[in-house]
């Protein structure tokens, strides 16, 4: 009977220890997973064929160009 009493009090002590430890060391939140990069549509330059992101493309008269120089060259030939 004495061994069971010792095991019982050891179990109670361990549970109290775990409870206090959990209160003191609150679990830190995990960092948010990295956001995927924004995916942009790639557009082809009418003059050289280079593909550029839509945000960097220059649109003129229904055509897209990779730079202002190519836009001017294409418009001068028409």
Secondary structure, DSSP 8 states (H G I E B T S, - for coil): -HHHHHHHHHHHHHHHHHHHHHHHS----------------EEE-TTT--EEETTT-EEETTEEESSHHHHHHHHHH-
